[in-house]
Amino acid sequence: MIRLRVNGEDYELLIPPNKTLLEVLREDLALTGTKEGCEDGTCGACTVLLDGKPVRSCLVLAVEAEGKEILTIEGLSKGEELHPLQEAFVNYGAVQCGFCTPGMILAAKSLLDSNPSPSEEEIRKAISGNLCRCTGYTKIVEAIAAAAQSLSGG
Amino acid sequence: MPEYALVGKRVPRTDSVEKVRGEAKFTADLGLPGMLYGKVLRSPYPHARILSIDTSRAEKLLGVKAVVTGQRDAKPYKWGVFPYTQDYQLLPIDKVRYIGQEVAAVAAIDEDIAREALDLIQVEYEPLPAVFEPEEAMKEGAPLIHEDKPGNICVHVKVDEGEVDKALAEADLVLEGHFEAPEQNYCQAEPYAILANFDSTGVDIWCPNAGPHMKARPLSRALGIPTSQVRVHRVYIGGAFGGRSEIQAADVIACSLSRKAQRPVKLVYTREENENCIRQRVGWITYLKMGFRKDGTWTVGDFKCLIDGGAYASTGPIAVSVPYMEMETTYPLKNLRYDGYRVYTNKPPRGMHPEQNRAFHMAVELHLDMAAEKLGMDPMEIRLKNAMTSGFVTATGARITSCGFNECIQKAAERARWKEKRGKLPPGRGIGMACGSVMCGFPMGIRGGSAAFIKFNEDGDATVISGVVDNGQGNESMAVQIAAEELGLPVDKVRLVSADTGICPLDQGAYSQAATLISGGAVREAAADAKRQLFEVASRMLETKPEDLDAREGNIYVKGDPKKSMPLRRVVINALANNITIMGRGYRWPKIDNEREWVTNPRGQFATTYSYGCSIAEVEVDRETGRVKVLRMVAAHDCGYPINPMAVEGQIHGAASSSGIRCGILEHILWDGGQNLNANFLDYWVPTALDVPNIEPIIVASNDPFGPFGAKEGSLSIYMSMQAAIACAIHDALGIWPTEAPFTPERVLKTLGERGSH
């Protein structure tokens, strides 16, 4: 039995110790916004924030996440109101197939939380663990820069 | 240029809010009550006869609900895109032809049990000699992969127009070359997955696809049930790129398991399975001769292509004719000989598109640069001299109806500051240009066209019903935007029901670059039809003639007197109150010659129209390490007219990145015989945000006479040409002519070394 705190809510779960955080989020909590793309920690589609830091949830055992704040894409918006990053991804056309989008947005959130006005190079570095096959990244980088501006009131 | 209310505007895509919130459901996210999990047993041999399969121990394992094998469960049906290329028994009965081919499958109450059950299946094989390279496979005495295909030739396309030998003899300059590009993976972000629910009414499936009707028909035949009993549902799709176009063995397996277990079955492929066992990109070898006059006119081309298609034909035979067709619509050529062979090898089957950019277009574009160099011309000048123009008819009979090619070259060159840079950059830096055109709306048999309906709800909102499918390009949003424009409604008042064979009329799918041209055109016609009916009703309400009315922002009004207006919603209600149902209907077919055939008669109007584009890349090459760094990519694409410029830019970005960085710099499969050695993202390097420079898209609008609002496809000319632009830029930087893609440090150093030793 473990206790997980996901998107501000507490869950008590009976799970086998070899279950990854990704599996628990998707299968036990039905939070399917976190995607599985490679099973070996290389694509970044399963990125979630653990105490604000991006982790690949396919490489984290659920038991390791006990006692930590877990944020998934479902916990980012406030009700119907989108987070500025989500807003910018929509308005800047940064979403195509959308499979990498949740992980990409969370990686960007972690960046902006620690560095409110990143350079283009810093943005590219922060999302370099999240693979996108559709966009060529240009509009994603633009959207993150725009969100940074809007978050800092610019 | 005409001004529209919505078309041509940067409208946020209709699917993007769901996607940024994590609500968009992809196949692996779905579940049904009582659902089982499927797993597949695969061949460890590249070529072997299946002698026996013993599944008895697997069937006895607690939690296993069904086991299927080809010998016991497959119907006698082979898939192939043409009647004469039907070679693929999707669950094999007698032979396996590549490492990883499906042999048997299990459905169990969880994945662990399914995996354990696979270990309990015993297969007895008789290994057969295998062959892995097309040139080896064509030799006499090579192992035959399909007994009825001598020389392992899947298809041979032969074109001989004009007088090639005479023109070569008369040419002032003849250049000869040999180019290669190995296989690649598409690496769709979403690994393949399928959810199937087979019951007494038929089968419901959810899976990534590039055309639901393209799935349903062959699947029904493979399962031995009527097509109407296969319902392919709409689901979000994580990329296709040509690799999701057809029925997969996974589809037959999941449906067969569900049929046997009488429960829903979900089969989710691993990344490795996705890269090996779902259609990926061919290997390509081109031999060519090109002849020129002194003034730079390209007069003759003689080409031979060997295409490594793997163990089955797949959709690939179509791609054998595409290269010369798209080349001669780029640069008109009176004298043209083309021999294209798609060859079987004992490797995973390959799909079709967009392949030829890598070793065919690259060969042509590098030879244009070579000719320019020998004739003392600028590479831009030789391309402008030979560039296609509107109204031209090609040697094999295709008429060009809209062509912004010249404008693409001029605008890209201007943005990239070509004239200041070409040949003038410091040592190790270079700039290169390449061009391309792409067929839009080509023959797809009885599934080549698209139809759409529009109905209205009681609140006056419209629902569009179209077969259009979205793999990530923005096709759904495109259909909504077109309908909203035509009906004069805001985008949020139009809903779309799509990509569902149970509801939607036939549609060619995201295939043949026709989603906007054909499906979008059908949606526009349906909206225009609905509008005519609305105007009939509204004309009585507004006491005017229907032809005096127009619609915008949800209102129908009298032209020239916008105060005489009423909400569209009131017109819909008024119609219903008078027992009138407004129902729009539209359809479109590609405008092509009906006599043409891809392999046996590849002449005539093969596509409705063609897009055009020019790619320019600037690179920096480290002479010590051979590493090529792409500094800048400029891409000008003639999309006819941009329905949504933001979406077209996104497509151009993706095309430049895919062609330039994926195909040009990083990606290729490594083989040990028939064993793929890098079917994962650790060993198969894909571009990250740090590998792709800023991409500068330029949209050119040639206003196609057939396309809805003048639109054609949105980016593939760049997919065809950016890699070649990088090859040409490497030449500008180092003076070497690359002959094999991708331009890895090893290959660049090898070519540098070869030049040094000459």
Chai-1 contact restraints between the chains, C-beta under 6 A:
chainA,res_idxA,chainB,res_idxB,connection_type,confidence,min_distance_angstrom,max_distance_angstrom,comment,restraint_id
A,T32,B,D29,contact,1.0,0.0,6.0,A-B,restraint_1
A,G33,B,G22,contact,1.0,0.0,6.0,A-B,restraint_2
A,G37,B,A189,contact,1.0,0.0,6.0,A-B,restraint_3
A,C38,B,R271,contact,1.0,0.0,6.0,A-B,restraint_4
A,C38,B,F681,contact,1.0,0.0,6.0,A-B,restraint_5
A,T42,B,F681,contact,1.0,0.0,6.0,A-B,restraint_6
A,T42,B,L682,contact,1.0,0.0,6.0,A-B,restraint_7
A,C43,B,F681,contact,1.0,0.0,6.0,A-B,restraint_8
A,I73,B,G22,contact,1.0,0.0,6.0,A-B,restraint_9
A,E74,B,G22,contact,1.0,0.0,6.0,A-B,restraint_10
A,S77,B,R21,contact,1.0,0.0,6.0,A-B,restraint_11
A,Q86,B,V20,contact,1.0,0.0,6.0,A-B,restraint_12
A,F89,B,V20,contact,1.0,0.0,6.0,A-B,restraint_13
A,V90,B,P12,contact,1.0,0.0,6.0,A-B,restraint_14
A,V90,B,S16,contact,1.0,0.0,6.0,A-B,restraint_15
A,V90,B,V17,contact,1.0,0.0,6.0,A-B,restraint_16
A,V90,B,V20,contact,1.0,0.0,6.0,A-B,restraint_17
A,N91,B,P12,contact,1.0,0.0,6.0,A-B,restraint_18
A,G93,B,M646,contact,1.0,0.0,6.0,A-B,restraint_19
A,G93,B,G650,contact,1.0,0.0,6.0,A-B,restraint_20
A,V95,B,S16,contact,1.0,0.0,6.0,A-B,restraint_21
A,V95,B,K19,contact,1.0,0.0,6.0,A-B,restraint_22
A,Q96,B,G472,contact,1.0,0.0,6.0,A-B,restraint_23
A,Q96,B,G650,contact,1.0,0.0,6.0,A-B,restraint_24
A,C97,B,G238,contact,1.0,0.0,6.0,A-B,restraint_25
A,C97,B,G239,contact,1.0,0.0,6.0,A-B,restraint_26
A,C97,B,G472,contact,1.0,0.0,6.0,A-B,restraint_27
A,G98,B,K19,contact,1.0,0.0,6.0,A-B,restraint_28
A,G98,B,A24,contact,1.0,0.0,6.0,A-B,restraint_29
A,F99,B,A189,contact,1.0,0.0,6.0,A-B,restraint_30
A,F99,B,E190,contact,1.0,0.0,6.0,A-B,restraint_31
A,F99,B,G238,contact,1.0,0.0,6.0,A-B,restraint_32
A,C100,B,A189,contact,1.0,0.0,6.0,A-B,restraint_33
A,T101,B,K19,contact,1.0,0.0,6.0,A-B,restraint_34
A,T101,B,V20,contact,1.0,0.0,6.0,A-B,restraint_35
A,P102,B,G22,contact,1.0,0.0,6.0,A-B,restraint_36
A,R124,B,A689,contact,1.0,0.0,6.0,A-B,restraint_37
A,R124,B,L690,contact,1.0,0.0,6.0,A-B,restraint_38
A,I127,B,A689,contact,1.0,0.0,6.0,A-B,restraint_39
A,S128,B,T688,contact,1.0,0.0,6.0,A-B,restraint_40
A,S128,B,A689,contact,1.0,0.0,6.0,A-B,restraint_41
A,S128,B,L690,contact,1.0,0.0,6.0,A-B,restraint_42
A,L131,B,V686,contact,1.0,0.0,6.0,A-B,restraint_43
A,R133,B,C187,contact,1.0,0.0,6.0,A-B,restraint_44
A,R133,B,A189,contact,1.0,0.0,6.0,A-B,restraint_45
A,R133,B,G239,contact,1.0,0.0,6.0,A-B,restraint_46
A,C134,B,G472,contact,1.0,0.0,6.0,A-B,restraint_47
A,C134,B,G654,contact,1.0,0.0,6.0,A-B,restraint_48
A,T135,B,G650,contact,1.0,0.0,6.0,A-B,restraint_49
A,T135,B,H653,contact,1.0,0.0,6.0,A-B,restraint_50
A,T135,B,G654,contact,1.0,0.0,6.0,A-B,restraint_51
A,G136,B,H653,contact,1.0,0.0,6.0,A-B,restraint_52
A,G136,B,G654,contact,1.0,0.0,6.0,A-B,restraint_53
A,G136,B,A656,contact,1.0,0.0,6.0,A-B,restraint_54
A,G136,B,S657,contact,1.0,0.0,6.0,A-B,restraint_55
A,G136,B,V692,contact,1.0,0.0,6.0,A-B,restraint_56
A,G136,B,I695,contact,1.0,0.0,6.0,A-B,restraint_57
A,Y137,B,A689,contact,1.0,0.0,6.0,A-B,restraint_58
A,Y137,B,V692,contact,1.0,0.0,6.0,A-B,restraint_59
A,T138,B,H653,contact,1.0,0.0,6.0,A-B,restraint_60
A,T138,B,N694,contact,1.0,0.0,6.0,A-B,restraint_61
A,T138,B,I695,contact,1.0,0.0,6.0,A-B,restraint_62
A,K139,B,G650,contact,1.0,0.0,6.0,A-B,restraint_63
